């Protein structure tokens, strides 16, 4: 495969995966799992497990010492990963091995500081070499993203920005014009975590976001079961689930039990995102 084809193929795989879900009259299931938790090898197996269960796309979290947008469950997992010595090289290995084993689009979800310190060009290059489909950057302001987007475009990586219910329409247009792959719509204001209700604001946010862009809109924050997944699938292109998977791994007595639990939940959610 030529370099140009490889570049196109990375982001195209993500786009094709989301389009395939739409053609099947369902939302895509996007799973989030942090690298290095419960171990580097365990995280790789967990990513494979959720994909085996029915997830379409996986976000691999880059653990951070101050995950300000994450709730207690993901903060706990990040702390375990960091105390275990997880490095960016391990995050990239997780992407590489999961993608090679499954062929699925794998993104990295990360705060901006680790990329900035690692080197923007270096990170983009190595993520592309690992087969990554792109990055979700929840705390990178669009107006400060030109350098990242330059290198992401050079390597055919998607740049996924996060929009929130508080985002005004003009701001939504600016964000979606700069992004690629899909738009991450936060269902409510606050941090990640499972909730009883996903929030009525999510549907309005999806509607307003779609008015500014043809990019798929995937909704995250708060979805933890098939009922909620079905609700969100009724108005969004993708359903993002993270804390529910991480909590199963945290609560499991051992890794095999945890892997079985996340695969089973992925299966339930995969049924939930089917609209009919």
VENLIN-V387862 format. One record per pair of residues at least 4 apart in sequence whose C-alpha atoms are under 8 Angstrom apart, sorted by the first residue. I is the first residue (numbers start at 1). GAP is how many residues later the second one is. Records with the same first field share a line. If there is no record, write none. Layout:
BEGIN
I->GAP / GAP
END
This chain:
BEGIN
1->4 / 5
2->4
3->4
4->4
5->4
6->4 / 150
7->4 / 147 / 148 / 149 / 150
8->4 / 148
9->4 / 147
10->4 / 95 / 118 / 121 / 122 / 123 / 124 / 146 / 147
11->4 / 122 / 123 / 145 / 146 / 147 / 170
12->4
13->4 / 91 / 92 / 120
14->4 / 43 / 91 / 119 / 167
15->4 / 166
16->4
17->4 / 11 / 39 / 40 / 88
18->4 / 9 / 10 / 198 / 219 / 220
19->4
20->4
21->4 / 5 / 6 / 7
22->4 / 5 / 6 / 215
25->249 / 250 / 251
26->207 / 211 / 247 / 248 / 249
27->206 / 207 / 209 / 210 / 211 / 212 / 246 / 247 / 248
28->27 / 28 / 29 / 209 / 210 / 211 / 245
29->25 / 26 / 27 / 28 / 209 / 210 / 211 / 212 / 240 / 241 / 244
30->25 / 26 / 27 / 28 / 29 / 208 / 209 / 210 / 211
31->19 / 24 / 25 / 26 / 27 / 28 / 209 / 210 / 211 / 214
32->26 / 27 / 28 / 29 / 208 / 209 / 210 / 211 / 213
33->10 / 13 / 14 / 25 / 26 / 27 / 28 / 209 / 212 / 213
34->9 / 26 / 27 / 28 / 29 / 40 / 43 / 44 / 212
35->4 / 5 / 8 / 9 / 25 / 26 / 27 / 28 / 46 / 51 / 55 / 56 / 59
36->4 / 5 / 6 / 7 / 27 / 45 / 46 / 48 / 50 / 54 / 55
37->5 / 6 / 40 / 41 / 43 / 44
38->4 / 5 / 39 / 42 / 43 / 211 / 212 / 217
39->4 / 42 / 45
40->4 / 41 / 46 / 50 / 54
41->4
42->4 / 213
43->4 / 51
44->4 / 50 / 53 / 54
45->4 / 53 / 214
46->4 / 213 / 216
47->4 / 11 / 51
48->4 / 50 / 53 / 54
49->4 / 210 / 211 / 213 / 214
50->4 / 5 / 212 / 213 / 215 / 216
51->4 / 5 / 6 / 7 / 51 / 53 / 212 / 215
52->211
53->209 / 210 / 211 / 212 / 213 / 214 / 217
54->209 / 212 / 213 / 215 / 216
55->211 / 212 / 215
56->48 / 49
57->47 / 48 / 49 / 50
58->46 / 47 / 48 / 49
59->47 / 48 / 49 / 50
60->31 / 34 / 35 / 46 / 47 / 48 / 49
61->30 / 47 / 48 / 49
62->26 / 29 / 46 / 47 / 48 / 49
63->4 / 15 / 16 / 18 / 19 / 23 / 47
64->14 / 15 / 18 / 46 / 47 / 50
65->13 / 14 / 17
67->8 / 44
68->123
69->121 / 122 / 123
70->4 / 5 / 121 / 122 / 123
71->4 / 120 / 121 / 122
72->4 / 121
73->4 / 120 / 170 / 173 / 174
74->4 / 118 / 119 / 169 / 172
75->4
76->4
77->4 / 169 / 173
78->4
79->4
80->4
81->4 / 5
82->4 / 5
86->4 / 5
87->4
88->4
89->4
90->4
91->4
92->4 / 34 / 35 / 38
93->4 / 37
94->4
95->4 / 11 / 12 / 13 / 32 / 35 / 36 / 37
96->4 / 34 / 35 / 36
97->4
98->4 / 5 / 6 / 8
99->4 / 5 / 6 / 7 / 32 / 33
100->31
105->27 / 28
106->25 / 26 / 27 / 28
107->25 / 26 / 27 / 28 / 29
108->24 / 26 / 27 / 28
109->26 / 27 / 28 / 29
110->4 / 25 / 26 / 27 / 28
111->4 / 26 / 27 / 28 / 29
112->4 / 25 / 27 / 28
113->4
114->4
115->4 / 5 / 8
116->4
118->4 / 5
119->4
120->4 / 27 / 28 / 31
121->4 / 27 / 30
122->4
123->4
124->4 / 24 / 27 / 28 / 31 / 33
125->4 / 26 / 30
126->4
127->4 / 5 / 7
128->4 / 5 / 6 / 27 / 28 / 29
132->25
133->23 / 24 / 25
134->18 / 22 / 23 / 24 / 25 / 26
135->22 / 23 / 24 / 25
136->23 / 24 / 25 / 26
137->22 / 23 / 24 / 25
138->23 / 24
140->4 / 5 / 21
141->4
142->4 / 19 / 32 / 33 / 36
145->4
146->4
147->4
148->4
149->4 / 10
150->4
151->4
152->4 / 5 / 6 / 7
153->4 / 5
158->21 / 22 / 23
159->20 / 21 / 22
160->19 / 20 / 21 / 22 / 23 / 24
161->14 / 15 / 18 / 22 / 23
162->21 / 22 / 23 / 24
163->4 / 9 / 12 / 20 / 21 / 22 / 23
164->21 / 22 / 23 / 24 / 25 / 41
165->21 / 22 / 23 / 24 / 36 / 37 / 40
166->23
167->4 / 5
168->4
169->4 / 39 / 40
170->4
171->4
172->4 / 36 / 37 / 40
173->4 / 36 / 39 / 40
174->4
175->4
176->4 / 7 / 33 / 36 / 37 / 39
177->36
179->4
180->35
181->34 / 35
182->33 / 34 / 35 / 36
183->32 / 33 / 34 / 35
184->33 / 34 / 35 / 36
185->17 / 20 / 21 / 32 / 33 / 34 / 35
186->16 / 33 / 34 / 35
187->11 / 12 / 14 / 15 / 18 / 32 / 33 / 34 / 35
188->10 / 11 / 13 / 14 / 33
191->30
192->29 / 30 / 50 / 51
193->28 / 29 / 49 / 50 / 51
194->27 / 28 / 29 / 30 / 49 / 50
195->27 / 28 / 29
196->26
197->25 / 26 / 31
198->4 / 23 / 24 / 25 / 30 / 34
200->4
201->4
202->4 / 17
203->4 / 29 / 32 / 33
204->4
205->4
206->4 / 11 / 13 / 29 / 30
207->4
208->4
209->4 / 8
210->4 / 5 / 6 / 7
216->20 / 21 / 22
217->19 / 20 / 21
218->18 / 19 / 20 / 21 / 22
219->13 / 17 / 18 / 19 / 20 / 21
220->19 / 20 / 21
221->19 / 20 / 21
222->19
223->5 / 6 / 16 / 17 / 18 / 21
224->4 / 5 / 17 / 18 / 19 / 20
225->4 / 19 / 40 / 43 / 44 / 47
226->4 / 42 / 43 / 44 / 45 / 46 / 47
227->4 / 45
228->4 / 44
229->4 / 10 / 40 / 43 / 44
230->4 / 42 / 43 / 44 / 45
231->4
232->4 / 7 / 41
233->4 / 5 / 6 / 39 / 40 / 41 / 42
234->41
239->34
241->4
242->4
243->4
244->4
245->4 / 17 / 20
246->4
247->4
248->4 / 10 / 13 / 14
249->6 / 9 / 10 / 12 / 13
250->8
251->7
252->5 / 6
253->4 / 5
254->4
255->4
256->4
257->4
258->4
259->4
260->4
261->4
262->4
263->4
264->4
265->4
266->4
267->4
268->4
269->4
270->4
END
